[in-house]
Amino acid sequence: MGNSKAAIVTGAAKGIGAAIALALAAAGYAVVINFRNGMDEALALRGQITDSGGVAEVFGADISQETQAVALVAFAVEKFGRLDVLVNNAGIAKPGALDEIDAAHIAELSSVNISGLLFATKHAARHLPPGGVIVNISSVNGLSPVPGAAVYSATKAAVNAITVSLARELGGKGIRVNAVAPGLTMTARYADEVPEEAKRHVVKETPLGRLGMPEDIAGLVTFLTSDAARWITGEVISASGGAA
């Protein structure tokens, strides 16, 4: 196992994170499936990967706590002997109209979407070799904010700024840093929560004429971790089927 490339995917028990973990495992990475909630889903995902001949481990950690981010990275390095890729997928998406915004709302979203991403990156970067890759999962809301989501949009705009800043800071070490900004993506959660009328509206407004799926995001992330993307860093790439 020490010879396999290794990746950490935060928030990987379900949704986009799970699809990314599956895709990276299929690409030959040994994957650490990080979760804060959802141990059962994480263990099932590990089973799915190992049953397909891949290598995966699970590790519960709340990366908004720096000590837990340290433990997550240490676990990956201990298990696999190396770390080549970090995918910062963990995030909280909660709308909030202006009158509903309070200190707790700001702190909750910022703690994971900004602080957690920075903590995981800080400690992972110390182990990434030249050629190492960091991929941050942002959102189209960070590029084109929508009403009723000022705090969420702000945290994702911060992710975009962090991506560019760290790409310039870590480039001298041969580490690439990019972000993927998904549009509305039909995870199991959104499939249940988004009204059918809203789904039809999204399809109508999407040039490619369908809803996004977690696998669409996972494919782009896998490309960005590959040698084919060796000349790409500091980019925020939308993955929304052309929707604004």
N, C-alpha and C positions, 0 to 999 in steps of 0.2 A: 504493500500500500504506500510505502514511502516514496515510490517512484511515480505515483499517479499525481496529476495536478489536482489541487484541492480548492474548493470554493465554499464560502459561507453565503447563505441566503437568509437574510433576516425577515421575520414575519412570513415564514414559508409554509405554515401548516395548511393553508388553504388559499383559494383564489389565485391571483397573479403570481404570488410567491411560490405556491405549489407547482404551478406550470413552469416557472423558471427553474426550480429545483429538478423537475423531471427532464427538462430540456438539457440542462447542464450535465446531468448524470448520463443522458444518452450521448452527449458529446465527449464523454470520457472523464469527466471530473468526479472525484470523490467529494460528496456534498454534505455539509453540515446544515441540517434543517433547523433553523432557529424558530422558536415560538415563545410568546408570552402567555397566551391562552390557546388551548386546543391541543393538548398532549395526545389525545386519541387520534385526531386527524394527522398529527405529525408522525406518530408511530405507524399508522396505516400507509402514509406516503413512503416512509422508509421501507416498509414491506413491498410496496409496489415497485420501488427502485431496485431493491435487492432481488426480487423475483425476476426482474428483467435482466439480471446480470450486472447491475450497477452497484456502486458502493455509497452508502449513506449512513449518517448518524444523526441523532436528534439531540438538541440541547435547549433547555428552557432558560430564557434570560430576558429580563426587561432592560433593553439597551438604553433606556432613558436614565438608568442608574449606571454611572461609569464603572463601578466595581463589577457589575454584571457584564458589561461590554468587554472588560478585560478578561473575565472568566470565559466568555464565549470564544474569544480569539485564542486564548491559551488552550482550550479544549480542542479546537481544530488543529492547531500546530502539534499538540501532543498525539492526537489520533492519527494524523496523516503525515506528520513530519515536515510539513510545509504548508504554505498558503499562497495561492496564486490569484484568486479572484474574491472580491467582496461585492455582493449585490445588496445595496441598501434599499430593501423593499418595504420594511416595516413602516407603517404610517397610520395615522388616524384621520379619517374623513368624516367630519361632522359639520353640517351647515349651521349657520347662526346669523339671523338677521341682526342689524345694528342694535336694536333695543334689547336683544337677548344676550349680547356679548358681555361677559364679565371676566374677572381675573382668572377664575377657574377654567373657563373655556379657552382663554388664551394660553394658560399654562399647560393644559392637557395636550393641545395640539402641538405646541412648540416643544414640549418635552420629548416627544418621540420624533416628530417630523424634522426637527432641527437638532436638538441636543443629542438625541439618540444616534442620528446619522453621523454627527461629528465624533461622538465617542467611539462608535464602532470603527469609523475610518481612521481616527487617530491611532488606535492600537493595532488595527490590521495593517496599516501602512508600514509599520515597523518591521513586519515580517514579509511583505511583498517583495519579490525579487525584481530586477529589471525585466520588463515585459509583463509585470503584474497589472491587473486591471480592477478598477472600481467603477461600478455602474449604479447610479442613483435613480430611483424611480420617483419621478416628479409627477406632473399632471398638466394637461392643457390649461387648467385653471390658473396655473402659475404664469402662463403666457397670455391668457385671455380670461381674466377674472369674470365671474358671474355674480349677479346680485344674490345677496343672502349667504355669501360664503367668503366674507372679507378675510377672516382669520386663516381659514384653510388656504385660500388663494395666496395670502401673504407668506405662509410657511412654504408653499411650493415654489413661489418666486425666490424665496431664500435658498431653497435647494438648487435652483438654477444658478444663482450667484455663487454659492459654495462650490458647485461643480466647476465653473470656470476658474475660480480662484485656486482651487486645489490642483486643477490640471496644470496651471502655470507654476505652482509651488512644487509639485511632485514630478514634473516632466524631466527635470534634470536627473532624477533617479530611474528614469525609464518606465515610470508608472503612468498609465493612461487613466483619465477620469472623464466619464461621459454621463449624460442623463437621458433617460427615456421618459417622455411625457405622454402617457396614455390619455385617450379620450374616454368616454363612457365605455366600460368594458364589462361584459356580461359574466361576472362571477356569480356564484350561486346566490350570494347575498343580494346583488343588484337585480338578478333575475326575479327574485321574490319581491323586492321592495319597489322597483320602478314600475309604475303603471303601464299597461299595454299602450295606452295613447301616447305616453312619453316615449316609449320605445319606437313606435311608428314615426314620431316626429324626428327622432334621432336618425333613423334610417333615411327619411326623406331629405334631411339636411347633410347627409354623408355622401360625397361623390361616389364612393365605391358601393353604396347601396345596401349595406348590411350593418349589423351591430358588431362591435369588436369583441373578440374572445381572448381569454387569458393566453392562449397559445400564440396569438398574434404578437403579444408583448414579449413572450418568452423567446420567440424566434429572433426578434431584434436584439434582445439582451445577449443571446448566445452568439450572434454575429459580432457584437461589440467586444466580446471576450476573446474572439478568435484572432488568429494572425492576419486574416483578411482585412481586419480593421486596425492594423498596426499603425496607420498614419492618421488615425482619428482620435482627437482628444479635445476636451474643453467644449464639446458640442452638446446641445439640448435638442434631441430629435423627437418630434411629435409622432405619435403612432395612433392616429385617429381616423384612418380611412379618408383623410382629406377634409374632415369636418373642422370648422374654425374653433 
